[in-house]
Amino acid sequence: MNKKLIRWQLLLFTGGAAMTLSFMSCNGTMNQTKQNGQISSQDTSRPGLLQDSQPGRDIFEKDTALQALRAERRNERLSEKGDDSAIIASMEALAPRANASTAVFSIDENTGQVKGCPMIKLREVYEEKDYGKVRSTAADIEFSSLPAAFRQSIISKIKPLLAEAGLQDETEEEAKNPESHITYLFQLDNSYLAALGDPHEGGIKMLLFFDREGAELKRPIRLDAELPMPIFYINKPKSHVGLSSGVSSPFYVFNSSGGLLIKGDFNEFTGDSGTSYGPVVISDRFEYMMLANNISYLYKGKNEVLKTVGHSFYIDDSADILSYGSGRHRWVIQNINTKEITFQMDNPNLRMLFNNSSQYFFQSTTTKKIYQYEVQ
């Protein structure tokens, strides 16, 4: 499997990682059907639809290696904790439920038009074959897309760091191209974030923040240990970055200048051992932070303000609104202060693919078209 394929697997997982949590198996008792974002090696132009009777097709096919790693970590934790029935009961109790005051809105699976929710706007309609355009909306960028002088500046800084990070060249090509160890590259509001790791393993060991001219903003940030299956969440203004792992409990929050704002542990912070880990979701102004686990915990500062079960979170702290998916077909808008579900959509002919902060992507099972929405 080449490096390009590995990067797309994990970056698409980043975009929709929390969706996995909603269907994650707890000792094999819950249905685990969410995509983990794998590009089909046979056809990268057709995203396809996840069929209930045929899970794991096309780009949303389950990555068996990643699934095996998740299962191994999950079983380790469950073997220590014993019966998981309490986790399941908690998740069922926290599942979002509409009430008499909830406004039910609709999305037409044939046109993508929204009716009944002024907060959600249809931005773009894509044909199934144009999935590459959908992919291009993410915050990550290709190293080759940067100006030559900028690339050379970054390479000159990376070379002496590889040994310090414990990264070794395994092939002649890697020795000639140190940038092959840039597992992820993100463009932030006024900077770039490069994550260094082993191009074959997918984990990361070091972070570097650069300004627009390629100068380092901070000293390289060496993580305490290699972070497997990294999950990046970049908020809408691209001012903050949440970093976590799909299979381990450490998490971090940085500002776009490379300042470490929070370094924590999911289990210690929430008091919940969980059976999987998702993104650290950062609100637009960093007033809120959500730790997305089987049960997702929303914090204002260090104070827990809300718990729920869902995936694909976006937090608008100017309006105290939480947007997320509940199952593959349902979209929920919740008021953080009152905890009421203010808007809800449920359409079995639509599948929520993933989100990039306030941008959400659905695919119609009828037309196969992909609809891009913006929460505003």
ABEGO torsion letter per residue (X at the ends): XBAAAAAAAAAAAAAAAAAAAAABBBGGABBBABBAGBBBAABAABAEBBBAABBGBEAABBBAAAAAAAAAAAAAAAAAAEBAAAAAAAAAAABBBBBAABBBBBBBAAAGBBBGBAABBBABBBBAAAAAAAAAABABBBAAABBAAAAAAAAAAAAAAAAAAGBBBABAAAAABAAAABABBBBBAABBBBBBBBAAAGBBABBBBBBAAGBBABBBBBBABBBBGBBBBBBAAGABBBBBBAABABBBBBBAAGBBABBBBAAAAAGBAEABBBBBBBBAAGABBBBBBABBBBBBEABBABBBBBBGBBBBAAAGBBBBBBEAABBBBBBAAAGBBABBBBBAABBBABBBEABBBBBBAAAGBBBBBBBX
